[in-house]
């Protein structure tokens, strides 16, 4: 097991320095919009929260941690806790396919919003990581400190309505930010706003509800509605919705081996089918355990998304 104290210190240091847990400037990983026509003003700010952009790098880092877990090499991690992992190394060890996929998912979500008539705009300078991992690992002070910075930026820009791309960001902005910062925005997941076109997709999928969507924000029914509206056949595992079981996150960075075993248990409940989910961390963990996993946005989106 990786020392949780080391992990929290590393996360806090990286977030303080760069605004995200891997210690790399957001501008280097947030490129999904560069070849996409995005509006600079509108009714809803599209706020990605950087979770999809970070997920390929998190997957690579966890693979490395899995190799050093419970080995003598773990002691070397403490020597580097205040050093960002060089972006060149991260880039070379992170499959290009995964990075392209993350960008594609965000473009799909953006396209779905526009085609559903949602007046959405995007400004990369307003997009930021929420700090949710600090909250998950019990660093309330660090989370509050970072959340106040993000909230101040959004409030200073006059942002009132936010549409999110993932469950972690949704929960942070909708539930935690009012509690920790006093900032209150109207927050909706894209899942609550889009209306997909019927595709007649012949691939049957089994639904895995992310914990934050299923247990805490209770928007699992909307996921089923979107699949039905898009003409996608799906099945339900025994444990779903508010009773959904864990994918193994966010402990993949503390104990990759335990996280993988939890993910394997969840995959056994999903009975070996193609899994559809709406969370980048669930995708990482279920894939690490051998699952075939697709993202909701790419399943319900048009072919050109």
ZIHUNOR-V990881 format. One record per run of one state. SS is the DSSP state (~ for helix, > for strand, _ for the rest). FROM is the first residue (numbers start at 1). LEN is the number of residues. If there is no record, write none. Layout:
ss->SS from->FROM len->LEN
ss->SS from->FROM len->LEN
//
This chain:
ss->_ from->1 len->3
ss->~ from->4 len->15
ss->_ from->19 len->7
ss->~ from->26 len->4
ss->_ from->30 len->14
ss->> from->44 len->4
ss->_ from->48 len->3
ss->~ from->51 len->18
ss->_ from->69 len->5
ss->~ from->74 len->7
ss->_ from->81 len->6
ss->~ from->87 len->7
ss->_ from->94 len->2
ss->~ from->96 len->20
ss->_ from->116 len->4
ss->> from->120 len->2
ss->_ from->122 len->10
ss->~ from->132 len->5
ss->_ from->137 len->3
ss->~ from->140 len->17
ss->_ from->157 len->4
ss->> from->161 len->4
ss->_ from->165 len->2
ss->~ from->167 len->15
ss->_ from->182 len->4
ss->> from->186 len->4
ss->~ from->190 len->3
ss->_ from->193 len->12
ss->> from->205 len->3
ss->_ from->208 len->3
ss->~ from->211 len->7
ss->_ from->218 len->2
ss->~ from->220 len->10
ss->_ from->230 len->4
ss->> from->234 len->3
ss->_ from->237 len->4
ss->~ from->241 len->3
ss->_ from->244 len->7
ss->~ from->251 len->3
ss->_ from->254 len->2
ss->~ from->256 len->15
ss->_ from->271 len->3
ss->> from->274 len->4
ss->_ from->278 len->2
ss->~ from->280 len->9
ss->_ from->289 len->4
ss->> from->293 len->3
ss->~ from->296 len->5
ss->_ from->301 len->5
//
